[in-house]
Amino acid sequence: MSSISHEFQTLFGHLPEVTSEAPGRVNLIGEHIDYSEGFVLPFAIANRTHAAISRSADGLVRISSHQRRNSIFSISITDVKPGSKGDWEKYVLGVIWSLGITEGLNILVDGNVPAGAGLSSSAALECAVAVGLNALLGLGLSDKELARATQRAENDYVGMPCGIMDQSVSLMGKVGSALLLDCRDLSTESIPFNVADAGLELLIIDTQAHHALVDGGYAERRSACESAAAKLGVKSMRDLTLEDLMVGKDKLSAIEFIRARHAVSEISRVLATVQALKSGDFTQVGALINQSHNSLRDDYAVSCPELDLAVEVARSAGALGARMVGGGFGGSAIALLRVEDVEMARTAITDAFSKEGFKKPRFFTSLPSAGASALLSSKLQ
Ligand code: GLA
């Protein structure tokens, strides 16, 4: 019996009907363009969230986590709607709500995706619950439908206006490959990302910085792109070239123009990165990763001193490329390094952080891993 099933039994007095899991992610390139219908190139990491679920006949939804074993959050299924009580439980409730579930549930979750590190622990939680419920209740939803449902949970229940990248890759990630995702129609292509074969490692640097105004800053970036698109008469940044943007520059505010310049240039960097990966040109991949960071720092203004320092020091330590990942204003950076340079880079980053009086950074690495999965207990017998 898996350890989560065992713990579930101790907590609820019976075995779960389904166990499921979903990973966090890093994004190789394609930042802040999912909500502009662009292309992104994330991959699922090894760190994941596990869920164990059973139906409950009393109409109550009970939620607990391994990390808070002694407390069980409880709410009537009829009260599961936006504005309900709950803290982190809202990510779970949001999924139940967006899937339209009307019966009681017992849910236990356990995860090792570091929270607040910009590695999408929230999408991992949402997707673990979503694939578990999809299997348990025979909903028959596709990955694309689950991605839309989990994004709706986060947008309308939790209140974070995120795009669709994190949930999509958590659901559809593949071992050994990054996921080229077209955020307009959610079509995908697996792009092999064999860094180890090339003698490289993708170092993930959690700066441990979490700056205030994150949500407001995110929403502001999103609406700048939307208003720029409206003023230029297109649906989204996806429909613009840099030339169009230059022609329409006078119609935009200075801020809208630079935000749009990031979005439009980032979309072309993603496609260029795919070409570079297909031809095994990691030097070019590194150069594009560097350009992405500079654009996020200068035009999109979502970096912060800790992320900039991690990136600069990684570059000086020989990284082919380094950049912030995720929403920004803190969280993690990635650096593509030769394996033999990794140790030196870690030390140099740790020393530089200590000199600046920043928190001690944490380091991870991960090869592209599998997306979410669920296992019905009935299938085990
Ligand atoms: C967060 C959001 C994603 C995406 C990234 C930035 O992770 O959840 O939808 O917008 O920021 O690329």
Boltz pocket constraint, residues with backbone or C-beta under 6 A from the ligand:
constraints:
  - pocket:
      binder: B
      contacts: [[A, 30], [A, 31], [A, 32], [A, 33], [A, 34], [A, 35], [A, 118], [A, 120], [A, 162], [A, 163], [A, 164], [A, 165], [A, 166], [A, 326], [A, 327], [A, 328]]
      max_distance: 6.0
